């Protein structure tokens, strides 16, 4: 799912209209509409307030779920990053 689809889904789950969400974030309703349609993206400074307004984590907002987290791969990436840092 795209970020826009996730925003729309969580906004609806929260029982908010685009205008109500926009009011909470002090932006225009058109901005929320653009995000949801994929015509635009929220500014990075809006991500945490957006997640808070929708009562979700930023991970959920971006479609990341713990079920899709590969522990083995994460350990390998960490090991390689540590190795590179130590050289």
KALINQUI-V661677 format. One record per pair of residues at least 24 apart in sequence whose ideal C-beta (glycine too) atoms are under 10 Angstrom apart, sorted by the first residue. I is the first residue (numbers start at 1). J is the second residue. D is the distance in whole Angstrom. If there is no record, write none. Layout:
BEGIN
I;J;D / I;J;D
END
This chain:
BEGIN
1;62;9 / 1;63;5 / 2;35;10 / 2;36;9 / 2;37;10 / 2;38;6 / 2;41;10 / 2;62;10 / 2;63;8 / 3;35;7 / 3;36;9 / 3;38;8 / 3;41;7 / 3;42;8 / 3;47;9 / 3;50;10 / 3;61;7 / 3;62;6 / 3;63;7 / 4;32;10 / 4;33;10 / 4;34;8 / 4;35;5 / 4;36;5 / 4;37;6 / 4;38;5 / 4;39;8 / 4;40;9 / 4;41;8 / 4;42;10 / 5;36;8 / 5;37;10 / 5;38;8 / 5;63;8 / 6;35;10 / 6;36;9 / 6;54;9 / 6;56;8 / 6;60;7 / 6;61;6 / 6;62;7 / 6;63;6 / 7;32;7 / 7;35;5 / 7;36;5 / 7;41;10 / 7;42;8 / 7;50;7 / 7;51;10 / 7;54;7 / 7;56;10 / 7;61;7 / 8;32;9 / 8;33;10 / 8;35;8 / 8;36;4 / 8;37;9 / 9;36;9 / 9;54;9 / 9;56;9 / 9;60;10 / 9;61;10 / 9;63;10 / 10;50;9 / 10;51;8 / 10;53;9 / 10;54;4 / 10;55;8 / 10;56;5 / 10;60;7 / 10;61;7 / 11;35;10 / 11;36;8 / 11;50;9 / 11;53;9 / 11;54;6 / 12;36;10 / 12;54;10 / 13;54;8 / 13;55;8 / 13;56;8 / 14;53;8 / 14;54;5 / 14;55;6 / 14;56;9 / 16;53;8 / 16;54;8 / 20;53;9 / 21;50;8 / 21;53;6 / 21;54;8 / 22;53;10 / 23;53;10 / 24;49;8 / 24;50;9 / 24;52;9 / 24;53;5 / 24;54;9 / 25;49;6 / 25;50;6 / 25;52;10 / 25;53;6
END
